[in-house]
Amino acid sequence: MEGAWISSTEDLNEPFESDRHHLDAKDWFDLQVGGQFARRRTLDEYMKLRGARFNLNRHTRDQFDRWDLLDEIMAEIPGKDNYGAVLRDSTFNLNTLDVHTGQELNAANYHRWYLLAEDGAMGSNIAHRGFNDRNLFVAQNTRPEVAGISYLYCAPGQSEENGDCTMESAKVSYAFPLEIIYLTPLHDWNPLNIAYKGEANTPEGRTVLAGGRDGTFRPNKALNGTNRRTYYRTPSAFFSDGEINSDAADTLDAFVAVLDVNGEVQNVTASGVRIHLPAIPEY
């Protein structure tokens, strides 16, 4: 995630090209108002929108847990030192433990809660990395290009004047989980034997749309295979309906004609990641 202040206050322009995201507002005021509870929709209406946001909860009821499904997922993701790294956090000479297992915490992986082996000054031994931001995850690293923080630590009985304090340092990276994508077999399923030609801007990838092909149901207009931007391989009959909750950010059509490797026209739909999956009929 990246952000910056900009000087343009008149026009609202897309900051970057994207296949999947766009600004759902006509001007800056609309963008500001749009962030206020999904433009005054009810909770039931908001829940059905693609812009709805949820907390992960493995329980069948609303409840708060310090360690939940999101923590479990993020604990598998390493920081800048990558997979296999093991770093122990002994800041201020306090042993840091995993809040879920009670074992030594591997601070090289992303986490937001940690457990201290001893109670702190406030009488609690459970702490949160993000203070008031519950979605902030932190991981330590040893990368030379990462700016760290150094501090002088004086244990009880030590003093800077006596010169028996120690200089300690730490380097961290931060993660905000914005989107979780669950992949399905549809991504690799190719029952109609349609060729995939890689990136859209390669010579082979450009043959998909060459000659004015637009996906209409005629042999000379059907897409000539697929590429990364026109990834249509799932038979349209697999779903009972077309795309649902589509908006201006979509770059796909519900039903598209694509040539298979034998030159036959096939009626297919998109095989990529969706926010809302269309209904699949029961057979």
N, C-alpha and C positions, 0 to 999 in steps of 0.2 A: 504494500500500500504506500502511495506517495502523494504528497500534497504540497501546495505552495500558494502564497498570496500573489494575486495578479493585479495589475493596474487598470485593466479594462473593466469599466462598470456599466457600459452601455449594452454591448452584444454578448450573448451567451453562446459560446462556440464549443464544439467537442474538443477536449484537450488532446485526444489521440484516437487513431483509427482502431476499431475493434469489431470483431465479428459478433460479439455477444452482448456488449454493453452500450448504452447511450444515455444521454441526459434527458430525462422525462420531464421537460419543462420548456416553456417558450421564452422565458427571460429570467433574470436573477431573482425577482420577487416571487415568481411562480415556483422557482427552485426552493426558495426559503419556506414558502407556505406549504409546499409539497412534503416537507419533512415533518410537518406537524400532524402526527397521527394519521398518515395516509389520506390526507385531504378530507378529514372529518368523516370517514367511513366507520361503520359499526365493526365490532370485532369479527362477527360472522362474515361480513363482506371482505374485510381485510385479510382474513385467513385464506380466502380463495384466490388472492392476488399473487402474482409472481414476485411482487416486492415484499411479501410478508416475511417476517423474521421470527425465528423460534429459538428457544433454548432447548438443547438436547437433554432429554430426561428419559432414563431407561425404565422409570416407574410408570404405573398406570394412573397415577394421581399427581397433582402438583405438590412438590415438596422440595426443600432445599437440602443439598448435600455438598459438603466441601469437595468431595471427590466423586465425579460423575462421569458419564460417557465421554464428554468433551475432554476431560482431563486424561482419560485413558487413551484417547486417540492422539492427543498432543504429546503425551509421554513417549510415543513411538517416533517422534520427529526430532532429529538432532539439530543442534545449533550450527555455528560456523565451522566447528571441528569435524562435522559430518559423522556418519555411522561408525560405531565402534569406539568412539571417544568416551572416556570415563574421567569426570572431574568432580572433585569433592569440594563442597563449600564450607570453609571453616572461618568465615568472616567473624572478626572480633573474638577469635578463638572459641567459637561455639560450634559444636558438631551439628550439622544439618541433616535431618532424616526425611525419608519419604513419608508424607502424611497418610498414605494409604497402607503401606506395608510396615512402617516403623523401622525399616532398614536404612542404611546409609543412602542418601539421595545422590543420584547421578545428575549433577547440575549441568552436564553437557546436553541434556535433552530438555525440551520445553516443559515448563511447569508453572503454576501460579500459586500453589500452596506449598508450604514446607513446615516441618516439625522440628523444634529445637530439643536437644537432649535434656536441657535444663530450662526451668521457667525463667522468663525474662523479667525485666523490672516491673512490668504491669501484672505479673503473676500468671501469665499465659505462655504456653509453649507452642502455639500455632500462629503462624504469620502468613501474610498474603503479599505477593510480590508487587502487585499493582496498587496497593493502598485502596483507593476508592474506585479503581477501574477493574471490574471483575473479569473483563475479557482480555486483559494483558497477560501474556505468557513470556517467560524469560528463560534464556539458556546461556550458560557461561561458555567462553571459548579462550583459546590461546593465540589467535591469529595476530600476526605482527601489524597488519594494516588496520586493525580495529582499535579505536581510541578507548583507552581504559580509564579507570579512576584509581588514584593512589591515596592512601591515608596512613597516618601515623597511629599505630595501636599501642596503647599503654595498658598492660594488665594491672590488676589491683596490686599496689605496692610499687609499681614502676612510675617513672616520671620522665618527661622530656629533658628536664634539667640534668638528671642523672645519666642520660644517654642510654638507658636500657630498654627503651621502647623499640618497636620494630615497624619498618615501613612495609605495608601490605598493598596489594593491588588486585583488581578484578576487571575482566572484560566480559561484556554481555551483549547479546542481541535480543531484540524484542519481536514478538509475533502476535498479530491480531487475526484470529481465524474468522474470515469473512464468509467463506463458502465451503461447504463439504459436498463433494461430488461422489456419488455411488455409481460405479460403472455396471453395465448390464451386458449380457452376451450379445446384444444387438450390435454392439460396436464392431464385433468381428464376424458376425453371422452374414454369410453371403450365399444364400440358397439358389439365387438366380445366376450365379457365376458372372458377376459384373466386374470389370477390370478397375483397379485402383491405380491412378497415375501420379500419385505423390503431390507435391506442392503445386499450387495453382499457377505460379509464375514460372515454372520450368517449361522447357519446350514440349515435353510429353504432357504435362498438366494443362497446357493451353489448348491441346487438341480436343479437350472435352467440350469447349464452347466454340471451337473454330468453325468458320463458315456460317455464323449466325445461329448456331444451335442454342435453343432456349428452353428445352425440356417439354415442348408441346408434343402431342401424340401423332407425330409423323416421322417416318424413318429419316428424313433429311433434317429434321428439327430436334429429334431426341438427343439428349446428351450422349456424347461418345465416351462412355465410361464415367468414372468419377475422379475427383481430386479432393484435396483437403477442404476446399470451400464449397464443393458440391457433392457432399458425401451422402448420396441417396442409393441405398442397397436393400433396405427392408421392404418386402412385398407390402403394398398398400392394404391388401386383404388381411394382413396380420392384425390391424387395428379396426375396431368397429366404427370409429369416427375419425375425422381429420384432426388437425392441430387444435389445441384448446388454449385459451388465454393468450393468444398471439398479440404482439404489439409492434411498434415501429422499429424495435431493436432486432426483430427477426430477419434473417436473411434466407429463410427457407420457404418452400411452398408445400402444401399438404400432399399433393400427388404430382409426380414428375415422371416423364417418359425418359428412359435410359436404355441405351443399346447394351446387350450383353456381349460376351466375347464372340458369339456367333452372328452378331449383327441383328438380333431380334429385339423388337421394342418391348420393354418391360415396364409395368406400372408399379412404381416404387415410391417410398417416402423416406424421410431423413433417418439416418442410422446413428447420428451423433447424440450428444448429451442433451437432455431436455430438463426443464424445470418441472413441468407437469407432463406426465406420460399419458398419452391417449388410452382410452379403454381398450382392453384386449378381450375379445369375445370368448366365452366358454364353449368348448366343443365336447 
